[in-house]
């Protein structure tokens, strides 16, 4: 399934849903929070590679003209 992805003011463009898992309920007597019922793994075009320190940065879309990489983001 192909979807259009936006997170706040960030437009990711198109992505592909690769997996959907229903979150387990928190327990008896708790109210479900809005939008917290499912985890959706999506294949997205991301800015390439780790930072200079070698740690993996939070995924973000590539800048215009930047060559990106495909990653599964939850």
N, CA and C atoms as an extended XYZ file, in Angstrom:
222
Properties=species:S:1:pos:R:3:atomname:S:1:resname:S:1:resid:I:1 pbc="F F F"
N         0.845       -1.159        0.000 N   UNK     1
C         0.000        0.000        0.000 CA  UNK     1
C         0.897        1.230        0.000 C   UNK     1
N         0.603        2.170       -0.839 N   UNK     2
C         1.362        3.411       -0.949 CA  UNK     2
C         0.611        4.520       -0.193 C   UNK     2
N         1.347        5.308        0.597 N   UNK     3
C         0.719        6.380        1.370 CA  UNK     3
C         1.521        7.670        1.243 C   UNK     3
N         0.868        8.791        1.467 N   UNK     4
C         1.513       10.107        1.520 CA  UNK     4
C         1.810       10.382        2.990 C   UNK     4
N         3.065       10.748        3.315 N   UNK     5
C         3.475       10.878        4.716 CA  UNK     5
C         3.849       12.318        5.031 C   UNK     5
N         3.216       12.843        6.109 N   UNK     6
C         3.565       14.155        6.659 CA  UNK     6
C         3.666       14.008        8.161 C   UNK     6
N         4.693       14.633        8.741 N   UNK     7
C         4.887       14.614       10.189 CA  UNK     7
C         5.094       16.058       10.629 C   UNK     7
N         4.086       16.626       11.257 N   UNK     8
C         4.159       18.045       11.604 CA  UNK     8
C         4.309       18.863       10.340 C   UNK     8
N         5.355       19.674       10.246 N   UNK     9
C         5.603       20.473        9.056 CA  UNK     9
C         6.497       19.785        8.030 C   UNK     9
N         6.893       18.532        8.294 N   UNK    10
C         7.795       17.805        7.399 CA  UNK    10
C         7.005       16.955        6.416 C   UNK    10
N         7.230       17.169        5.129 N   UNK    11
C         6.574       16.375        4.091 CA  UNK    11
C         7.567       15.337        3.581 C   UNK    11
N         7.286       14.060        3.833 N   UNK    12
C         8.147       12.960        3.409 CA  UNK    12
C         7.867       12.534        1.968 C   UNK    12
N         6.762       12.964        1.414 N   UNK    13
C         6.375       12.484        0.088 CA  UNK    13
C         5.688       11.132        0.215 C   UNK    13
N         5.926       10.255       -0.743 N   UNK    14
C         5.273        8.955       -0.763 CA  UNK    14
C         6.098        7.911       -0.027 C   UNK    14
N         5.407        6.981        0.622 N   UNK    15
C         6.039        5.858        1.302 CA  UNK    15
C         5.250        4.600        1.041 C   UNK    15
N         5.802        3.469        1.423 N   UNK    16
C         5.156        2.170        1.228 CA  UNK    16
C         5.006        1.499        2.589 C   UNK    16
N         3.783        1.100        2.935 N   UNK    17
C         3.530        0.393        4.192 CA  UNK    17
C         4.064       -1.034        4.042 C   UNK    17
N         4.951       -1.438        4.965 N   UNK    18
C         5.508       -2.789        4.909 CA  UNK    18
C         5.005       -3.673        6.042 C   UNK    18
N         4.470       -3.070        7.122 N   UNK    19
C         3.951       -3.865        8.233 CA  UNK    19
C         3.070       -2.991        9.112 C   UNK    19
N         2.007       -3.595        9.658 N   UNK    20
C         1.121       -2.920       10.604 CA  UNK    20
C         0.898       -3.859       11.778 C   UNK    20
N         1.120       -3.350       13.004 N   UNK    21
C         0.933       -4.149       14.212 CA  UNK    21
C         0.070       -3.365       15.183 C   UNK    21
N        -0.972       -4.023       15.717 N   UNK    22
C        -1.800       -3.376       16.727 CA  UNK    22
C        -1.063       -3.379       18.056 C   UNK    22
N        -1.020       -2.192       18.706 N   UNK    23
C        -0.362       -2.083       20.008 CA  UNK    23
C        -1.194       -2.821       21.046 C   UNK    23
N        -0.524       -3.477       21.997 N   UNK    24
C        -1.277       -4.115       23.085 CA  UNK    24
C        -1.931       -3.051       23.961 C   UNK    24
N        -3.061       -3.373       24.540 N   UNK    25
C        -3.749       -2.421       25.417 CA  UNK    25
C        -2.955       -2.255       26.699 C   UNK    25
N        -3.040       -1.067       27.290 N   UNK    26
C        -2.269       -0.734       28.487 CA  UNK    26
C        -2.768       -1.476       29.721 C   UNK    26
N        -4.019       -1.829       29.744 N   UNK    27
C        -4.561       -2.532       30.907 CA  UNK    27
C        -5.983       -2.103       31.181 C   UNK    27
N        -6.596       -2.711       32.159 N   UNK    28
C        -7.983       -2.391       32.505 CA  UNK    28
C        -8.081       -1.002       33.118 C   UNK    28
N        -9.144       -0.307       32.778 N   UNK    29
C        -9.410        0.990       33.375 CA  UNK    29
C        -8.648        2.147       32.762 C   UNK    29
N        -7.869        1.916       31.717 N   UNK    30
C        -7.151        3.012       31.084 CA  UNK    30
C        -7.849        3.406       29.800 C   UNK    30
N        -7.788        4.676       29.497 N   UNK    31
C        -8.391        5.162       28.269 CA  UNK    31
C        -7.363        5.119       27.144 C   UNK    31
N        -7.755        4.646       25.964 N   UNK    32
C        -6.800        4.636       24.859 CA  UNK    32
C        -6.490        6.057       24.409 C   UNK    32
N        -5.229        6.331       24.088 N   UNK    33
C        -4.873        7.657       23.601 CA  UNK    33
C        -5.146        7.733       22.105 C   UNK    33
N        -5.450        8.920       21.628 N   UNK    34
C        -5.794        9.129       20.231 CA  UNK    34
C        -4.604        8.797       19.321 C   UNK    34
N        -4.824        7.969       18.314 N   UNK    35
C        -3.799        7.635       17.342 CA  UNK    35
C        -2.741        6.663       17.842 C   UNK    35
N        -2.957        6.063       18.999 N   UNK    36
C        -1.933        5.197       19.564 CA  UNK    36
C        -2.271        3.718       19.421 C   UNK    36
N        -3.165        3.364       18.515 N   UNK    37
C        -3.623        1.985       18.412 CA  UNK    37
C        -2.773        1.088       17.532 C   UNK    37
N        -1.952        1.648       16.625 N   UNK    38
C        -1.198        0.830       15.678 CA  UNK    38
C         0.217        1.369       15.484 C   UNK    38
N         1.127        0.460       15.185 N   UNK    39
C         2.482        0.823       14.767 CA  UNK    39
C         2.566        0.493       13.280 C   UNK    39
N         2.916        1.480       12.470 N   UNK    40
C         2.984        1.299       11.023 CA  UNK    40
C         4.435        1.452       10.576 C   UNK    40
N         5.022        0.374       10.058 N   UNK    41
C         6.371        0.422        9.497 CA  UNK    41
C         6.249        0.839        8.038 C   UNK    41
N         6.978        1.904        7.664 N   UNK    42
C         6.851        2.489        6.333 CA  UNK    42
C         8.226        2.631        5.689 C   UNK    42
N         8.353        2.227        4.430 N   UNK    43
C         9.575        2.402        3.665 CA  UNK    43
C         9.583        3.825        3.130 C   UNK    43
N        10.594        4.623        3.558 N   UNK    44
C        10.665        6.030        3.187 CA  UNK    44
C        12.027        6.385        2.596 C   UNK    44
N        12.053        7.406        1.765 N   UNK    45
C        13.280        7.947        1.184 CA  UNK    45
C        13.866        8.903        2.220 C   UNK    45
N        15.055        8.548        2.787 N   UNK    46
C        15.659        9.303        3.886 CA  UNK    46
C        16.983        9.922        3.473 C   UNK    46
N        17.382       10.948        4.210 N   UNK    47
C        18.700       11.543        4.049 CA  UNK    47
C        19.733       10.464        4.367 C   UNK    47
N        20.854       10.407        3.636 N   UNK    48
C        21.780        9.284        3.776 CA  UNK    48
C        22.627        9.305        5.044 C   UNK    48
N        23.000        8.085        5.462 N   UNK    49
C        24.057        7.790        6.393 CA  UNK    49
C        24.023        8.325        7.799 C   UNK    49
N        24.961        7.796        8.616 N   UNK    50
C        25.089        8.252       10.007 CA  UNK    50
C        25.790        9.609       10.085 C   UNK    50
N        25.705       10.218       11.237 N   UNK    51
C        26.386       11.497       11.448 CA  UNK    51
C        27.894       11.260       11.569 C   UNK    51
N        28.663       12.332       11.674 N   UNK    52
C        30.119       12.223       11.775 CA  UNK    52
C        30.554       11.446       13.012 C   UNK    52
N        29.772       11.477       14.079 N   UNK    53
C        30.124       10.752       15.308 CA  UNK    53
C        29.843        9.259       15.173 C   UNK    53
N        29.181        8.855       14.072 N   UNK    54
C        28.886        7.448       13.849 CA  UNK    54
C        27.538        7.015       14.376 C   UNK    54
N        26.870        7.883       15.150 N   UNK    55
C        25.554        7.526       15.661 CA  UNK    55
C        24.516        7.714       14.564 C   UNK    55
N        23.437        6.993       14.681 N   UNK    56
C        22.365        7.060       13.683 CA  UNK    56
C        21.459        8.239       14.022 C   UNK    56
N        21.360        9.251       13.165 N   UNK    57
C        20.491       10.392       13.460 CA  UNK    57
C        19.026       10.022       13.280 C   UNK    57
N        18.164       10.860       13.797 N   UNK    58
C        16.730       10.674       13.570 CA  UNK    58
C        16.488       10.789       12.068 C   UNK    58
N        15.736        9.858       11.484 N   UNK    59
C        15.510        9.917       10.039 CA  UNK    59
C        14.861       11.237        9.621 C   UNK    59
N        15.265       11.734        8.469 N   UNK    60
C        14.646       12.927        7.904 CA  UNK    60
C        14.689       12.797        6.378 C   UNK    60
N        13.764       13.462        5.689 N   UNK    61
C        13.768       13.380        4.228 CA  UNK    61
C        15.006       14.053        3.652 C   UNK    61
N        15.484       13.595        2.502 N   UNK    62
C        16.647       14.245        1.891 CA  UNK    62
C        16.308       15.656        1.427 C   UNK    62
N        17.313       16.521        1.430 N   UNK    63
C        17.123       17.883        0.922 CA  UNK    63
C        16.994       17.830       -0.594 C   UNK    63
N        16.394       18.835       -1.219 N   UNK    64
C        16.271       18.846       -2.685 CA  UNK    64
C        17.636       18.660       -3.347 C   UNK    64
N        17.717       17.720       -4.268 N   UNK    65
C        18.946       17.435       -4.993 CA  UNK    65
C        19.887       16.472       -4.288 C   UNK    65
N        19.599       16.133       -3.008 N   UNK    66
C        20.437       15.212       -2.252 CA  UNK    66
C        20.035       13.769       -2.575 C   UNK    66
N        21.031       12.893       -2.790 N   UNK    67
C        20.746       11.492       -3.041 CA  UNK    67
C        20.436       10.845       -1.691 C   UNK    67
N        19.297       10.174       -1.599 N   UNK    68
C        18.884        9.569       -0.339 CA  UNK    68
C        18.984        8.069       -0.364 C   UNK    68
N        18.560        7.458        0.752 N   UNK    69
C        18.542        6.014        0.924 CA  UNK    69
C        17.150        5.606        1.373 C   UNK    69
N        16.775        4.374        1.046 N   UNK    70
C        15.483        3.850        1.479 CA  UNK    70
C        15.662        3.168        2.838 C   UNK    70
N        14.788        3.542        3.812 N   UNK    71
C        14.826        2.951        5.159 CA  UNK    71
C        13.407        2.663        5.619 C   UNK    71
N        13.267        1.627        6.448 N   UNK    72
C        11.977        1.354        7.084 CA  UNK    72
C        11.931        2.159        8.371 C   UNK    72
N        10.904        2.989        8.507 N   UNK    73
C        10.725        3.873        9.658 CA  UNK    73
C         9.405        3.502       10.339 C   UNK    73
N         9.429        3.384       11.682 N   UNK    74
C         8.214        3.047       12.437 CA  UNK    74
C         7.597        4.299       13.005 C   UNK    74
